[in-house]
Amino acid sequence: MTVAPLDLDPSAATSLADKAYVAIRDRLIMLDIRPGDPIDDDELAQALGVGRTPVREALKRLEVDRLVVSYPRRGTFATGMDISDLAHISDIRAQLEPLAARRAAERAPRSGHAQLGELATRIEDLDVPRIDRTELMRWDLAVHRAIYRAAGNPHLEDVLIRYDNLATRIFCLFLDRLPTVDVHVGEHVQLLRAIAAGDADQADDLARQHVLGFERTIRAVI
């Protein structure tokens, strides 16, 4: 099984700048572009098959997302990572991820709940030992995006996507040292089913446990 790139909805990327944004964001989150690496506009444009203008527009958006940083006369670089960021990011996610899960349980239409239930089954059926860990992280992103969308609040969705991207980037930095990535991804099954069943209290609790567990897992290998 495979999933779509990080957006889950490739049709949403309609302009060249949108497509460049999604593609470059993917490389930054999954650390194909490492923290601190210089960003070469020409090289990216050639690799993506677009002009420099869409790439530059994409980089401006990625700077707002805190995934790249630009310096006068020096150029643009992938944002560095400071482990102290983990506490700040987790502090925000521990408040907002449970809210998104609760709202998805309360407000998603029956069809939305059914889709989340189907996603839970797909996660449960994954042959985890045979799946590349990077692909598992894509499943992790897919679950979170689906929950954010089901919450029905585009402003909450935008904020959570930004911070989930930053959290995933930290996760990927330590991916080879983490013994329980499959457990982390597997936690989504119970969460998705709680939302699909409309159990807002359980969904809230499971989402909070998931975020705090993520932070503990990272700190255990630092």
Beta strands, then each sheet from edge to edge (+ up, - down):
strand 1: 68-71
strand 2: 75-78
sheet 1: 1+ 2-
end
